[in-house]
Amino acid sequence: MKATAKRTLTPRAVVLGTAAAIALIGGTGAANAFADDDGPAPRSSVQLTQNERHLDDTAQDRTEVKADKVSYDQATAAALKAVPGTATSAELDTNDRNGSLIWEVDVFGKDHKNHDVTIDAGNGKVLNKHTDRDDDAAQDARETQALIKGDKTGYGNATDQALKAVPGTVTSFGLDDNDRTGATVYEVDVLGKDHKNHDITVDAANGKVLGQHIDHDDNDNQDDGDDD
């Protein structure tokens, strides 16, 4: 289960949401026009089968990690080359529309805007990139900038600390604020060598591991630490 990467509403989501609303009030013609403008989903060099897309969270993560040819840091580096700035999250995921295995990377660009960059998990190529232009884009950008200001660790050090705590493969990381304390933290998901999903919280101010736990779909009753 990937719950770390803090996603903003992308222009694509706005288009699809608008199309759905139009369909409800005015028929399907206008909605289809919006969908056509959106175009086909980017296709990566690695696709999961229909059955592999409908596994439980942990089983799907195992399948994705096995098929993935690009590490989180390689995907992030590719995204930063396409959009210079600061990476705030990355997530290994499967596109529901065509089964493409991709890395979704969020970058706060040097233009002070949030960008979403899609990376092919098979070869590291950039498949798509777009800028957040929804109604809340300016506010989202200010919030992201505040998180970056509070980050003294960097995603590389944060993921290193997470892997020291739980050896395995990073499937996502995200810079976020702790709901209870307001502190800036990295939430890192690791598929451990025990074949279970672990969520690790790392203090972005000093790189210390604040807590870790096993995702509930692995074991509803087993917990390794704080659920931050």
TORGU-774449 format. One line per field, with one value per residue (C-alpha): chain; x, y, z. Coordinates in steps of 0.02 Angstrom, whole numbers. Layout:
% residues N
c <- (A	...) $
px <- (X	...) $
py <- (Y	...) $
pz <- (Z	...) $
END
This chain:
% residues 228
c <- (A	A	A	A	A	A	A	A	A	A	A	A	A	A	A	A	A	A	A	A	A	A	A	A	A	A	A	A	A	A	A	A	A	A	A	A	A	A	A	A	A	A	A	A	A	A	A	A	A	A	A	A	A	A	A	A	A	A	A	A	A	A	A	A	A	A	A	A	A	A	A	A	A	A	A	A	A	A	A	A	A	A	A	A	A	A	A	A	A	A	A	A	A	A	A	A	A	A	A	A	A	A	A	A	A	A	A	A	A	A	A	A	A	A	A	A	A	A	A	A	A	A	A	A	A	A	A	A	A	A	A	A	A	A	A	A	A	A	A	A	A	A	A	A	A	A	A	A	A	A	A	A	A	A	A	A	A	A	A	A	A	A	A	A	A	A	A	A	A	A	A	A	A	A	A	A	A	A	A	A	A	A	A	A	A	A	A	A	A	A	A	A	A	A	A	A	A	A	A	A	A	A	A	A	A	A	A	A	A	A	A	A	A	A	A	A	A	A	A	A	A	A	A	A	A	A	A	A) $
px <- (0	76	17	173	181	80	-4	-82	-228	-150	-215	-262	-369	-452	-493	-565	-664	-734	-779	-872	-970	-1017	-1074	-1192	-1272	-1260	-1235	-1080	-1028	-937	-862	-792	-715	-622	-567	-504	-403	-324	-255	-197	-105	85	142	300	414	349	165	80	-56	-239	-226	-68	-158	-291	-185	-187	-68	80	68	58	208	307	258	302	472	512	469	550	717	741	777	694	853	877	697	715	876	790	646	763	855	690	631	772	723	692	612	477	409	425	316	325	152	51	-59	-235	-278	-145	-44	114	239	299	381	282	399	346	469	461	542	659	508	427	291	246	279	231	354	315	465	467	509	587	715	713	647	531	357	264	279	158	143	13	-105	-264	-354	-251	-83	-14	-63	6	170	184	154	283	409	380	412	572	629	608	703	884	906	864	776	940	989	810	793	966	909	748	844	959	805	722	834	741	682	613	445	404	458	372	411	265	214	173	-13	14	170	177	360	429	460	497	376	466	389	504	465	573	677	542	425	317	278	353	314	460	450	613	637	681	772	902	879	828	701	548	443	406	266	211	65	-98	-135	18	-33	-173	-106	82	165	348	330	242	114	165) $
py <- (0	163	309	415	516	674	703	863	872	870	958	787	753	923	886	715	784	924	801	692	842	892	716	722	886	889	717	621	716	858	738	629	783	816	634	637	795	708	575	398	355	350	172	109	-31	-142	-187	-291	-412	-385	-512	-431	-263	-332	-413	-354	-212	-314	-446	-309	-220	-382	-400	-220	-230	-391	-310	-142	-107	70	113	257	361	330	379	534	584	566	675	809	810	841	970	1047	1080	980	808	797	622	469	315	152	122	38	138	70	110	8	-84	17	9	184	296	453	590	758	900	1076	1166	1314	1406	1385	1272	1091	969	786	682	505	390	223	91	-18	100	264	371	518	473	628	787	924	1075	1093	1230	1193	1324	1283	1276	1434	1378	1203	1280	1385	1231	1132	1272	1274	1087	1104	1243	1125	984	971	788	764	614	520	522	491	335	276	286	196	55	40	17	-104	-181	-203	-100	77	85	265	416	579	741	783	860	753	763	764	870	974	927	900	716	592	447	302	138	-12	-187	-278	-433	-516	-483	-366	-182	-67	118	214	393	492	663	783	896	771	608	505	366	416	260	112	-12	-153	-113	-182	-283	-387	-417	-322	-356	-345	-176	-131	41	206	235	412) $
pz <- (0	-53	50	60	-97	-71	-239	-300	-420	-592	-748	-817	-665	-684	-866	-826	-679	-787	-923	-799	-736	-913	-949	-801	-850	-1038	-1113	-1165	-1321	-1234	-1107	-1246	-1324	-1162	-1150	-1330	-1295	-1146	-1262	-1226	-1066	-1087	-1124	-1041	-1100	-959	-936	-804	-853	-809	-668	-599	-588	-471	-337	-157	-117	-58	-194	-326	-250	-259	-442	-481	-395	-488	-656	-619	-705	-639	-457	-366	-372	-559	-592	-485	-572	-742	-683	-617	-782	-870	-742	-639	-460	-301	-299	-166	-200	-310	-323	-420	-489	-626	-744	-727	-907	-996	-862	-893	-751	-713	-586	-544	-481	-410	-436	-369	-514	-518	-589	-416	-486	-451	-593	-615	-716	-776	-799	-891	-760	-894	-968	-869	-1012	-980	-1042	-989	-888	-844	-732	-595	-655	-557	-454	-299	-389	-309	-134	-166	-225	-66	41	-55	-38	151	160	61	177	325	240	298	252	67	-9	-36	147	203	95	151	333	291	208	358	467	345	210	46	-103	-96	-186	-141	-41	-5	86	198	364	514	552	739	763	604	583	408	376	238	223	140	82	75	14	139	115	220	71	174	149	279	306	380	443	439	519	378	501	558	462	614	595	696	671	561	539	426	312	379	224	270	449	534	706	685	712	721	797	790	654	610) $
END
